[in-house]
Amino acid sequence: MKAILFDLDNTLYSPEKDLFSLIDVRINRYMEEIVVIAPAEVDGLRRRYWKNYGATLQGLIRHHAINPEDYLDYVHAVDVGSRLSVDADLRQAL
């Protein structure tokens, strides 16, 4: 294998596949279960961290001293197979 290409921003797969919603659930769960933030506070913190730092991850690093590798492993542990199937045309193009 020469390269691995990951797409989570709707450039290779259409928005209808809704891949980010899988990660979105995991981000909230991480904040609730690992960082121990009350569920009622999670959405507001995510919006604030996104506005102030450009990403939830940066806010969690700055304010909660989380390990970014642990966070990324946790939030990306999703079953993309539930939303994606083999696309022969895309495979050929890549």
C-alpha positions as CSV (number, residue, x, y, z in Angstrom):
1,M,0.0,0.0,0.0
2,K,1.5,3.3,-1.0
3,A,-1.1,5.7,0.4
4,I,-4.3,5.9,2.5
5,L,-6.8,8.6,1.7
6,F,-9.4,9.6,4.3
7,D,-12.4,11.8,3.4
8,L,-14.6,13.2,6.1
9,D,-15.5,16.5,4.6
10,N,-17.8,15.4,1.7
11,T,-15.2,15.7,-1.0
12,L,-15.2,12.0,-2.1
13,Y,-18.6,10.9,-0.6
14,S,-21.8,12.9,-0.8
15,P,-23.2,14.7,2.2
16,E,-26.1,12.3,2.1
17,K,-23.8,9.7,3.5
18,D,-23.7,11.8,6.7
19,L,-20.4,10.5,7.9
20,F,-19.8,13.4,10.3
21,S,-22.9,12.6,12.3
22,L,-21.2,9.3,13.4
23,I,-18.2,11.3,14.6
24,D,-20.4,14.0,16.1
25,V,-22.0,11.4,18.4
26,R,-18.5,10.2,19.5
27,I,-17.3,13.7,20.2
28,N,-20.2,14.3,22.5
29,R,-19.7,10.9,24.2
30,Y,-16.0,11.6,24.7
31,M,-16.7,14.9,26.4
32,E,-19.4,13.3,28.6
33,E,-17.7,10.1,29.5
34,I,-13.9,10.7,29.3
35,V,-13.7,14.4,30.2
36,V,-16.8,14.2,32.5
37,I,-18.6,17.2,31.2
38,A,-22.4,17.3,32.0
39,P,-24.4,16.4,28.9
40,A,-26.3,19.7,29.1
41,E,-23.0,21.7,28.8
42,V,-21.5,19.8,25.9
43,D,-23.2,21.5,22.9
44,G,-22.4,25.0,24.3
45,L,-18.8,24.1,25.0
46,R,-18.4,22.7,21.5
47,R,-19.8,25.8,19.9
48,R,-17.5,28.0,22.1
49,Y,-14.4,25.9,21.4
50,W,-15.2,25.9,17.6
51,K,-15.6,29.7,17.6
52,N,-12.6,30.4,19.7
53,Y,-10.1,27.8,18.5
54,G,-11.5,26.5,15.2
55,A,-12.1,23.0,16.6
56,T,-13.5,21.2,19.6
57,L,-10.1,19.4,20.0
58,Q,-8.2,22.6,20.5
59,G,-10.6,23.7,23.3
60,L,-10.3,20.3,25.0
61,I,-6.5,20.5,24.9
62,R,-6.3,24.0,26.3
63,H,-9.0,23.7,28.9
64,H,-9.0,20.0,29.9
65,A,-5.4,18.9,29.1
66,I,-6.7,15.9,27.0
67,N,-4.4,13.7,25.0
68,P,-5.1,14.6,21.3
69,E,-4.2,11.1,20.0
70,D,-6.5,9.4,22.5
71,Y,-9.3,11.9,21.5
72,L,-8.8,11.3,17.8
73,D,-8.7,7.5,18.2
74,Y,-11.9,7.6,20.3
75,V,-13.9,10.0,18.1
76,H,-12.9,8.3,14.8
77,A,-13.8,4.7,16.0
78,V,-17.0,4.7,13.9
79,D,-18.5,2.1,11.6
80,V,-18.2,3.8,8.2
81,G,-19.3,0.6,6.6
82,S,-22.8,1.3,7.9
83,R,-22.9,4.3,5.5
84,L,-20.5,3.5,2.7
85,S,-20.3,0.8,0.1
86,V,-17.8,0.0,-2.6
87,D,-17.8,2.6,-5.4
88,A,-16.1,1.1,-8.4
89,D,-16.1,4.5,-10.3
90,L,-14.4,6.2,-7.3
91,R,-11.9,3.4,-6.9
92,Q,-11.0,3.6,-10.6
93,A,-10.6,7.4,-10.3
94,L,-8.3,7.1,-7.3
